[in-house]
Structures are given as structure tokens and as C-alpha cells.
Amino acid sequence: MRNLFLISLFSALLLQPAVAQGTAKQKAACEKDSHRLCASEEPDAIAVEKCLKANMKALSPACRRQFSGKRR
């Protein structure tokens, strides 16, 4: 189940142009945040993505960068 969720989340993140060329480390940046903030939305990747965006201020800096397109 967890692997299905991660695949779904990574697929949703790939829809973001800035993330499309991201590394596995960059794609995984939101895993903890998604479990912490959006567990009730799993495994629906689109719902998780919407939830993460709705909780932007509560995201870790690494995850927030995935949505803003900034890399460090």
C-alpha cells in the first residue's frame, strides 16, 4: 500500500514542470509531510497534492521547494 502511495505521489509531482526532471531525493522530499498532513487523502495522489498545496506553510522547506520549483 505504501509503495502504491509513493508511486502515486511521485506521479502527481511529475505533473509539476519543475519536478519533472527531479531526482529521487527531490521527489521523496514530500513523503514525511504527506504522511503527517495528508494521510487521510492517501493513496489518491491528486488529493494528496491538493492537500500539500493547501498546507504549504506547514510543509518542510524541501517539500515546499518542490512546489515552488526552487532547488538547493
N, C-alpha and C positions, 0 to 999 in steps of 0.2 A: 504494500500500500504506500509506504513512504517513497519507494523508488518511482512509483507511478506519479505521486505528487511532484517529486523533484523534476521528472521529465516534463510534466505539465507546466510547472513553474518556469523552467528553462525555456520551454516553447513560447510561453507568453512573453517572457522577457526578450526573446529573439524578435518579437514583433516591434520592439523599440529599435529604431535605426542605430542609435548609439551603442546598443548592446549586441547587435548582430555580429560584430567581429570580436566580441569579448572572449576572454579566456574562461576556462572552467572556474578559476578562482573568482573572477568578476561575476560570473553568473550565479555562483553559490553565495555571493555576498548577502543575499536577502533570505537565506534559508532560516536562520535563527529568528529574524524579525517576523517572517511569515508564520512560523510556529507560535511565536509569542503573541502576535497581534491578530492573526487571521486564521487560526486553527479551525474555526467553525466553517470557514469557506473551503477548506481542503476537501477533495482534490480538484475542485473546479479552478483551473489556472486563471481564467478570466476574472472570476470573483476574487481570487487571491490578489491579483494585480490591482484591481479596483480598491480592495481593502488596503493594500500597501500604500497606494496613492492617497487614499483618504486619511491615512495615518502618517503622512510624510514627516511631520515634526517629531514623531516618536521613533522614526527609523534610525538605525545606526548610520554613521557617516558613510560607510562603504556602500550600504544599500541605497541610501539617498543619491549617491553619485550615479548609480545605475539608471536612475530615472532622469537625472539632470544631464547625463551624457558626459560628465566630467570624469577624468581619470587621474589617479595619483599613484 
